[in-house]
Amino acid sequence: MKETKSQVATSSQTVVHSSSRKEMLLRHLKSSYIQPLEDFYLGVLQNIPANIYGDLLIGIGYNFEHYDLMFSKMAFNLQNTFGDTAYSIRYKTMQYLLQPFCSEYGIEANRPLYQTHRELYANFYRELVGQDIPEMYPEESSNPWLQCSIRWAKIMYDALDAEGYSPNEKAIYNVAYHWAVEYLSITEFDLMRQGWQKLNISARYLDAHCAVEDEHGDYAEKAVFEISEPDNPIVVRAIQDHEEHLGGYYKSLTLL
């Protein structure tokens, strides 16, 4: 069912406590993503030889950086409702959507400019591998971690096209997918840090992500409630799509 302008506009009037709002979104998750994350970070990672860390970090680093491209596309798809959605809804949603994206580049409101997450990741790579991370991803590579990440990054990116939806519906899908990315990353980075710590390896990159993921999830939650109702079938589909994609990605990594 297509959303009309009036249906979208009334969504921003929903007023409930933040904890209740989060529960409204959480109930759409099936928790199917948790086991693949645990299997990889607490299982597979523990048995990867140290001389493979370089290939591994380039591979999963591609996936992490690709989210920035996805965030750009999400913002475009939201702004692309220009002329079809109320300005107040669009700008409020965009503000919440952009906060986590800006943080990736060390930009935080009312705070000094920080290092970008990519810089922190490069430091992590240097500490583990003993050399600088390549400035460019290879056009062709036999690196299985990179190949897997490229394949799943494309699946996630293509999902944001939300084929068959109107521009308004596509924006809702993208904003809800964004919430799933941010919320599921709380568990993802927590387990990632646990996994490396079991190997007696720590990194500012992991600490920095874990420190902001809850806040990012809150911004993403607010964005959803600005543009839609939490039980909108489009919201449900977007959340479950990303859960399936993230779980599929880590299942694939586990099988390498």
N, C-alpha and C positions, 0 to 999 in steps of 0.2 A: 504494500500500500504506500502510495507516495505521500510525502509530507507537504502540506500547504504552508504558505508563509505564516498564517495565523497559528498553525499547530507548532511550528518551530518557535514562534515568538512567545507563546505561552510557556514553553519549557523553561525559560529563564526565570519564571516566577515561582518555580518549585523551591520551597524553603524548608529544609530539614537539617538536623544536626549533621555535622561532618561524618561522625562515626556511622550514623544510620545511612548516609549517602554512600559511604564506602561499601557497606554491606549490600546495598542494592546492586552494586556492580560486581562484587565478589561472588555473589550467588550464581553468576553466569559462568564462572570458571569451574572446570571439572577436576582441577589439580593434577591433570595428566602430565604436566610439564615438569613436575618436581622429580620424579624418578629418573628421567633421562639426565637431568642436571646432576643429581647425586651419583648416578652411575659413571658419569664422565669425570667430574671433579674429585670425587672421593674414591673412585675406583680406577678408571683408565689412566688418569693423570699421574697417579702414584707409581705407575709402572713404565712411564715413558722415559727412555734414556735421556740424560742431560744433553747429549750431542744432537738431539732432535728438537730441543726447545726453540731454536731459531725458526725452523719451519712451522712449528706449532704456533708460535706467537705471531708470525706473519699471517698465517691462515686465520686465526680467530681475530687478529687485529683488523683484518679486512672486514670481517663481519661487524665489528664494533664501529669502525669508521663509516661503514655503509649506512648505519642508522642516521648519520648526519644528512646523507642524501635523502633518506626517507623523510626526515623531519622537514627538509626543504619542500619536498613534494606535498606533505601534509599541509604546510602553511599555504602553498600555492592553491591546493584544492579548496581550502577554506576561503581564501581571498577571492577565488574564482566564482563565489556566489555573489560577488559585487553586483548590485542592481536587483538581486532576488531575495536578499535577506536584510533584516533591519540592521542598520549600522551599529547600534548599541550592542546587539548580540554578537555581531561579527568582531568588533574590536575587543570586547571583553574576552571572547573565546580565544582570539589571536594572542592577546597578552598572556593568557595562561599557557597557551601552546608554545609560545616563544621562550618562556622562562627556562625550561630545561634545555632547550636548544642552545640558548646563549651561554648557559653554564658549561656546555661542552667546549666552548672557546674561552673559558676563564672569565666570562662576563656575568657578574652578579650585581643585582641592584644594591646600591649604597655600600659597595665593597670595592676595595682596590682590584685592579685587573690581575687575575691569577694566570698561572700557566694553563695552557689548553690541556684537555685530557689526552690529546694525541702526544703532546710533549711529555706528559707524565708516563704515557705508555712507552714512548721511545726510551725514556730513562730506565724503565722496567726491563725493556729488551736489552739495553746496554749492560745492565747489572747482571743479567742472567746469561747472556751470550758472549759478552766481552767485546762487542763491536757495535758500531752504530747501526740502527735499523735502516734498511734501504729506503731511499727517498721516494722511489716509485715501485709499484707492484709490477712484476714481470708480465708481459703480454701473454706469454705462454709459460707454463710451469708444470713440472711433474709433482710438485708439492701437493700431496693428497689433502692436507688441511686447508690449503688455499682453494683447491678445486671444489671441495665440499662447501666452503664458505661462500664462494662465488655463486654456486648453484642455489643455495638457500637464500642468499641475499636477493637474488633475482626473483625468487618466488614471493618473498615478502614485499619487495618493491612493486611487482606487478599487481599484487593484491590491492594496492592502494588505488588502482584504476577503477575498482568497484564497478565492473562492467554491468550495464543494464540499469544503473541508477541515474537519477537526475543530478545536476550539480549540487543541489541542496542535500540530497541523500548521500552523495559521495562525500561531501564535507562531514556529515555526521559519522559515516563509516570511518573516515580518516581520523577524526578526533577520538573516536572510541578505540580504534586500533592503537592510537598513540597512548591512551591510558593503559592498555594492556602491555605495551612495550615498557612503559615506565614502572608499572606495578610488578610485573614479572621479573624485571631486572633487579628488584630488591632481593629476591631469593637467589637469582642468578649470581650476583656479585658477592653475596654473602657466602654462597657455596664455593665460588671461585677463590675467595680469600681463604676460606677454610682449607680448601684443597692445597693451595700453595703453602700455607702455614704448616700443614702436615709434613711438608717436605723441607720445613725450616726456612722457607722463603717468604719474605714480606716485601711490600712495595707501597710507596706513596700513591701510586695509581689506584691500587685496590682500596686503600684507605679513603682516598678522595671520593671515589665512586660510592662506597658504602655510606659515606657521610652525607651525601646529598640525595640518594635515591628515594628516601621517604618523602622528602620535600618535593621532589619532582613528581612523585606519585600524587601528592596532594594538588599540585597545580593541574596535572592532567585530569584529575577527578573533577575539579572545578570547571575545566573546559567542557567536559561532557555535559555537565548540568546546565551550562550556559546555552548549549545549542540543542539539547534533546532531553527526552525523558529516559530514565535508566532502563526501562523495560521495552523500549523501542526495539523491534526485531532487528533493525540495522545495527544497533549498538550491540545486541547479543551476538549477532553473526561476526562482527568485527573482533570482539573480544575472544570468541572461541576460535576464530581463524588464526589469530596470532598465537594463542596457546598451542594450537596444532602445529603451527610453523616452528615455534621455538622448540617444542618437544621433538619435532621431526629433525631439526637441525642437530640437536645434541644426540639423538639416537644414531644419526649418520656418523657423527664424530666418534661415537663409541665403537662403531663397527670398523673403523679404519685400522 
